[in-house]
């Protein structure tokens, strides 16, 4: 699992996954680099499936409307 693969799958949502391996969390940002939604508390990308990452991104993207 890579950030590139995840970001390609969620590009249509207008968010991007950022964070670094081993920090314990990843998060999504909008086109201006502002965090949207909640952090995803995993140490490694592989701890979630691509489908789980898509669901997390969809939740974060909903915050763009608020």
N, C-alpha and C positions, 0 to 999 in steps of 0.2 A: 504494500500500500504506500502510495506517495502523495504528497500535497498536490503535485501536478495532476495526477489522476483524479483526485477528489475535486480540485478546482475546475477541471474540464467538465466533470459531471454536474457541477452546480453553477456554472457560469451564467446560465439563463436566469438565475435567481437574483443576480446583482450583488452577490457577496463573494468573498474570498476567504479561504481558510489560512490562518497564519499561526505561528507559534513554533517552538523548537522542540525537538525530540528530548524527552527526559525531564522537561520542566514540570510535568504533571498536568498540563492543560494546553488546550488549543482554543482559538476563538475565531470569530468571523468579523471581517471589516467590510465597510461599504466602499464605494468608489473613491471617497475622500480620505480613507484610512481610519475612519472612526469605528470603534468596536460596536457591533450590533448583537443583541441577544446575549445569552449567558455563555460563559466559558464551558468548554467540554472537558471534563476532568478525566483525562487519560494520559498516561505517560508516553505511549507510542501509538502512532497512527493505526497500526495493525490490531489494536485492541478493539476497534470498531470495524464492522463490515462497511462496504461502500454504501449499502442501503441505509445503514445507521447514520453515516455521515450525511447522506442526502436528507434524512429526516431532521437531523440537527440543523442543517443549513436552511431548510424550509421554516423551521421555528424561528431562526435568527432573522430570516428575510421578512417575516411577518412584522418584525419591529421596525422595518423601514417605513411602513405605512402609518405608524403611530406618531 
